[in-house]
Amino acid sequence: MNYRVEHSRFRDTFFYIFCWLIGVSILGLFLIAAVASFIKMWPYNFEITLNNYKFFDFNGGALQFYKNSVTIAFISATLGTVIAYLGAYICLKTESLTSVRNTIKFFAIVPLALPGMVLGLGYIFFFNMNYIQIPIIGWVSNPFNTLYGTLWILVLVNIVHFFSVAFMTASTSLKKLDKEFEIVSLSMGIPWHKTFFNVTLPLTKHTIGEIFIYYFVNCMTTVSAAVFLYTSKTTLASIAMINLDEVGDQAKAAAMGVLIVITNLFIKAIYEIIKKRYFGRNR
């Protein structure tokens, strides 16, 4: 028996218009920011100007905190993709290492229950301590204290903050692969790493790319956790946008937001070109 949706002009027209309204509303948010970035003083002086894109009079200039954002986003996306993918691979493709698999699954769930603000505050309390107390041993020097105030603590919090979605995406992709690949490889005496690089990775290359893009875009726009951990030397573009808005310069804040959106679109476009030219279709 074939099931078909009955034709209804009223229903189709209604939901067609409804979807268009949703799409236009979302697009309108970006268009307003783009228009505001060219206004001299939003919303009081609507004279068109390009001065809002001159950030050199704010906190040492845009180059430094824009560079920080791109650098942190790229490092976080690269390391986060590797960690999330390997974690999912260990959980789904290994029969031993039960304790390791359970630990990875636990740490993959925890970030879902922790808002970015909680992560940021927790990182301050832990990484800012010179000494930590360990049961039985007592007080010892905190070896992670050197990360506080550096770029790497922002990379670490970003990896943890967005780990859950990346891990579940990788897990879903790996679950689609036939389990017989590893069994046949072992029966033929083929090392696991050859199967991993020659079979598993090529079949999930699209997922790896999507995880990278997910990490990069979120790291470029994140504020909640990073706002507690940045310093004057590690200011991010997203945080600079918030600071500009707080001092009343909404037009320049909008310009910074447009710069972030353009960067994300540029990276996404590069990925789509690479995917179309080199990845092809999954077979």
Sequence and secondary structure as in RCSB ss.txt:
>XXXX:A:sequence
MNYRVEHSRFRDTFFYIFCWLIGVSILGLFLIAAVASFIKMWPYNFEITLNNYKFFDFNGGALQFYKNSVTIAFI
SATLGTVIAYLGAYICLKTESLTSVRNTIKFFAIVPLALPGMVLGLGYIFFFNMNYIQIPIIGWVSNPFNTLYGT
LWILVLVNIVHFFSVAFMTASTSLKKLDKEFEIVSLSMGIPWHKTFFNVTLPLTKHTIGEIFIYYFVNCMTTVSA
AVFLYTSKTTLASIAMINLDEVGDQAKAAAMGVLIVITNLFIKAIYEIIKKRYFGRNR
>XXXX:A:secstr
        HHHHHHHHHHHHHHHHHHHHHHHHHHHHTTEEETTTEEEE SGGG  TTSTT HHHHHHHHHHHHHH
HHHHHHHHHHHHHHHHHH SS HHHHHHHHHHHHHHHHS HHHHHHHHHHHHT SEEEETTTEEEE TTGGGTTS
HHHHHHHHHHHTHHHHHHHHHHHHHTS THHHHHHHHTT  HHHHIIIIIHHHTHHHHHHHHHHHHHHHHH  TT
GGGT  TTS  HHHHHHHHHHTT HHHHHHHHHHHHHHHHHHHHHHHHHIIIII    
